[in-house]
Amino acid sequence: MVNLTNKIYVDGMRTLEDLYFLVDSNLEPVLEKMLFHFNELKNESEKESVDSPLKLNNFQNIANSFDNHLRRRIYDFFLFNKNILQINYSGRGDELNFSKWDQIISLINDILETFELFEYDRNLNFTIDGRVIKLFSFISEGFNFNKIRLKIKEKIKFFSKNEVLLTFKLNESVYDGILSFEIFFDFSFNKHFLYKVDFEDNNEELLFSNILPNYIVEFKFLENLRKTVFLEVTDDLRLKRFNYLPSYLKNDFSDKEFFHFHFLFHSVSLIIPKKGKVLPIRNLSPDFFDGNNYFDESNLNKKKKDKKLVIDLFSLIS
């Protein structure tokens, strides 16, 4: 039953994708509603199968069990840290499916090892939802980040290989000599969807993983950045790297899209030539995201015969 449902779903999604590029742009909101309802129908039909990649909102006991397991691991890990005054855990296990919980449980030791690299102060808040694990706390301005530089780079690359994007945020706080500190583990990657940018003039496609829209920013945000690497994908699908925001973008940014990724020792801003959208993968093999079919930064400028250029976002920005 599940296999039949998946076949019907894939056929339906292909039809909707075809419609996206045939109808007038004014009808796109209607198609987006159709896509939403179509996904809802699929979710309802699959809830009968525990083995399908479903959210656990109909399996509350299982969701609570996963949440409780993670909660215990977090509390046990930070329990004897004398600098932490209070630990808060907020879990939405019902927003995750079985596949995502399996991924998180398999990586929990590596996540805790990442937490262990830092010296936290005052309160600590841990949250998990259907997209991301987030830790919020405080850290002393005097903390020696340089001593963990190599370990952080290793962790970023390790999680990237496991389809998780590790990012950070540091900001001033209301406390003297104390910074607010956030760690993010974005596990929302889905191999069945792509962020697709079409070039109608030359029938080329630029393809990213589906997580890209999570990091979209306005052009004004980029203007205020410092110590950031800017990566621009041009109209002819070449990659340019800058240590500054190119001045020509000020007069030519209305059709472009901008994304920003906060890493601890550097930041990366990605500029792409046209706006795209998340769509289901079409005409691609199941092992498409096995790491062998990507174009990374080193060979981005090479053209594919089928005019589909797939960017390994994890390798490109980490």
C-alpha positions in Angstrom: 0.0 0.0 0.0 2.8 2.4 0.9 4.7 1.7 -2.4 1.5 2.3 -4.4 0.9 5.6 -2.4 4.4 6.7 -3.1 4.0 6.0 -6.8 0.8 8.0 -7.0 2.4 10.8 -5.0 5.5 11.0 -7.2 3.3 11.0 -10.4 1.2 13.7 -8.9 4.1 15.9 -7.9 5.6 15.6 -11.3 2.4 16.8 -12.8 2.3 19.8 -10.4 5.9 20.6 -11.2 5.0 20.7 -14.9 2.2 23.1 -14.2 4.6 25.5 -12.3 6.3 26.2 -15.6 3.3 26.3 -17.8 0.8 28.6 -16.0 0.9 32.3 -15.5 2.7 33.5 -12.3 -0.6 34.8 -10.9 -1.7 31.2 -10.6 1.3 30.1 -8.5 -0.4 30.7 -5.1 -3.2 28.4 -6.2 -0.7 25.7 -7.2 1.1 26.1 -3.9 -2.2 25.5 -2.1 -2.7 22.4 -4.2 0.8 21.2 -3.3 0.1 21.7 0.4 -3.2 19.8 0.2 -1.6 17.0 -1.9 1.1 16.6 0.8 -1.5 16.5 3.5 -3.4 13.7 1.7 -0.2 11.7 1.4 0.6 12.2 5.1 -2.9 11.0 6.1 -2.6 7.9 3.9 0.8 7.0 5.2 0.0 7.3 8.9 -1.2 3.7 8.8 2.5 2.6 8.3 5.0 2.9 11.1 7.8 2.2 8.6 7.1 5.2 6.4 9.0 8.5 7.0 6.1 10.1 8.9 5.9 12.7 11.5 5.0 11.2 14.8 1.9 13.3 15.6 -0.2 10.2 15.5 2.2 8.2 17.6 2.4 10.4 20.7 3.8 7.7 23.0 6.7 7.0 20.6 7.4 10.7 20.2 7.4 11.2 23.9 9.7 8.3 24.4 12.2 9.7 21.9 11.9 13.2 23.5 12.4 11.7 27.0 15.5 9.8 25.9 17.1 13.0 24.5 16.0 15.0 27.5 17.8 12.6 29.9 20.9 12.7 27.7 21.0 16.5 27.8 20.3 16.8 31.6 22.8 14.1 32.5 25.4 15.8 30.3 25.1 19.3 31.8 24.0 18.3 35.3 27.4 18.7 37.1 28.4 21.9 35.3 28.8 24.4 38.2 28.6 27.4 35.9 25.1 26.5 34.6 22.4 27.8 36.9 19.4 26.3 35.1 18.7 23.9 32.2 15.6 24.2 30.1 14.6 21.6 27.6 11.9 22.2 24.9 11.1 19.2 22.7 8.7 18.8 19.8 9.2 15.1 19.1 5.9 14.9 17.2 7.3 17.2 14.5 10.0 14.7 13.5 9.6 11.5 11.6 11.2 8.1 12.3 14.1 8.7 9.9 15.0 12.0 11.5 14.9 10.6 15.0 17.1 7.8 13.9 19.6 10.3 12.5 19.6 12.4 15.7 20.0 9.4 18.0 22.9 8.1 15.9 24.6 11.5 16.1 23.8 12.4 19.7 27.3 11.6 21.0 28.9 13.8 18.4 26.4 16.6 19.3 27.4 16.3 22.9 31.1 16.3 22.0 30.5 19.6 20.2 28.7 21.1 23.3 31.7 19.9 25.4 34.1 22.2 23.6 32.6 25.4 25.2 32.4 26.8 28.7 28.8 27.9 29.4 27.6 30.5 31.9 24.2 31.1 33.6 21.2 29.5 31.9 21.1 27.0 29.1 18.2 26.4 26.8 18.0 23.3 24.6 15.3 23.0 21.9 14.5 20.6 19.1 11.8 20.8 16.5 11.2 19.3 13.0 14.1 21.2 11.5 16.8 22.1 14.0 18.5 21.4 17.3 19.3 24.7 19.1 21.4 25.4 22.2 21.2 28.9 23.7 23.4 30.0 26.6 26.1 32.5 27.5 29.9 32.5 27.3 32.6 34.7 28.7 34.2 37.2 26.4 37.5 35.9 27.6 36.9 32.4 26.4 39.8 31.2 24.2 38.1 30.2 20.9 41.4 29.8 19.1 42.2 26.7 21.2 39.2 24.9 19.7 39.4 26.2 16.1 40.6 23.0 14.5 38.1 20.9 16.4 35.3 23.1 15.4 36.3 22.9 11.7 36.5 19.1 12.1 33.0 19.0 13.6 31.5 21.2 10.8 32.9 18.9 8.2 31.8 15.8 10.1 28.2 17.0 10.4 28.2 18.1 6.7 29.1 14.6 5.7 26.1 13.4 7.7 23.8 16.0 6.0 23.6 18.3 9.0 24.6 21.9 8.9 26.4 23.2 12.1 26.3 26.9 12.5 26.8 29.4 15.4 25.8 32.9 16.6 27.7 35.2 19.0 26.1 38.5 20.2 26.5 41.0 22.9 24.3 40.4 26.0 22.9 42.5 28.9 25.7 41.1 31.1 29.1 42.7 31.3 31.9 40.6 29.8 29.3 37.9 28.8 28.2 37.1 25.2 25.0 35.3 24.2 25.9 32.1 22.3 23.8 29.9 20.1 24.6 26.5 18.4 22.4 25.2 15.6 22.3 21.7 14.1 20.1 21.9 11.0 19.0 18.4 10.0 16.2 19.4 7.6 17.9 18.1 4.5 15.6 16.0 2.4 17.0 14.0 -0.5 13.6 14.0 -2.2 13.5 17.8 -2.7 15.7 20.3 -4.3 16.0 24.1 -4.4 15.7 24.7 -8.1 16.7 27.8 -10.1 15.7 27.8 -13.8 17.3 29.7 -16.6 14.6 29.8 -19.2 16.8 31.5 -21.9 19.3 28.7 -22.2 17.4 25.8 -20.6 19.9 25.4 -17.7 19.1 24.6 -14.1 21.0 25.4 -10.9 20.1 22.9 -8.1 20.8 23.1 -4.4 19.7 21.1 -1.4 16.3 21.9 0.1 17.8 23.5 3.2 18.9 26.6 1.3 15.8 28.8 1.9 16.4 28.4 5.7 19.2 30.9 5.4 17.8 33.6 3.1 18.6 37.2 4.0 17.9 40.7 2.4 20.6 42.5 0.5 20.8 45.2 3.3 21.9 42.5 5.7 24.9 41.8 3.5 25.9 45.4 3.4 26.6 45.5 7.1 28.7 42.3 7.3 32.4 42.1 8.1 34.9 39.3 7.9 32.6 37.4 5.5 33.4 35.3 2.4 31.0 36.2 -0.4 30.4 33.5 -3.0 28.6 34.6 -6.1 27.1 32.2 -8.7 26.9 34.3 -11.9 24.3 34.2 -14.7 26.6 31.9 -16.8 27.0 29.6 -13.8 30.6 30.5 -12.8 31.6 30.9 -9.2 33.3 34.1 -7.9 34.8 34.5 -4.5 35.2 37.8 -2.7 36.3 39.0 0.7 34.1 42.1 0.3 30.6 42.8 -1.1 31.0 43.6 -4.8 29.9 47.2 -5.4 28.1 46.4 -8.7 25.5 44.4 -6.7 24.0 47.6 -5.3 22.6 48.3 -8.8 21.7 44.8 -9.7 20.2 42.8 -6.8 16.5 42.9 -7.3 16.4 39.5 -9.1 19.1 37.8 -7.1 18.8 35.9 -3.9 21.1 36.1 -0.9 21.9 33.5 1.9 24.1 33.8 4.9 25.7 31.1 7.1 27.2 31.9 10.5 30.2 29.8 11.3 32.2 30.4 14.4 35.5 31.6 12.9 34.1 32.9 9.6 30.8 33.5 7.8 29.8 32.7 4.3 27.3 34.6 2.1 26.0 33.0 -1.0 24.6 35.0 -3.9 22.7 33.3 -6.7 21.5 35.0 -9.9 17.8 34.2 -9.8 15.1 33.3 -7.3 14.3 29.6 -7.0 11.8 27.4 -5.2 11.8 24.0 -3.4 10.4 21.3 -5.7 10.4 17.5 -5.6 13.2 15.8 -7.4 12.3 14.7 -10.9 14.1 12.3 -13.2 16.9 11.7 -10.8 18.1 8.3 -9.5 17.5 7.4 -5.8 21.3 7.7 -5.1 21.5 11.2 -6.5 22.6 12.6 -3.1 25.3 10.0 -2.5 28.0 12.6 -2.6 29.3 11.5 -6.1 27.0 13.5 -8.3 27.6 16.9 -6.7 29.5 19.8 -8.2 31.5 21.4 -5.4 33.5 24.6 -5.5 36.5 23.1 -7.2 34.6 22.1 -10.3 31.6 24.4 -10.3 32.6 26.0 -13.6 32.4 22.7 -15.5 29.2 22.4 -17.5 27.0 19.2 -17.6 25.7 17.9 -20.8 22.2 17.7 -19.4 22.5 21.4 -18.3 21.7 20.5 -14.7 24.3 21.9 -12.3 24.0 20.5 -8.8 25.7 22.4 -6.0 26.9 20.5 -2.9 25.9 23.2 -0.5 27.5 21.4 2.5 30.9 21.3 0.7 30.6 24.7 -0.8 30.1 26.7 2.4 31.9 24.6 5.0 
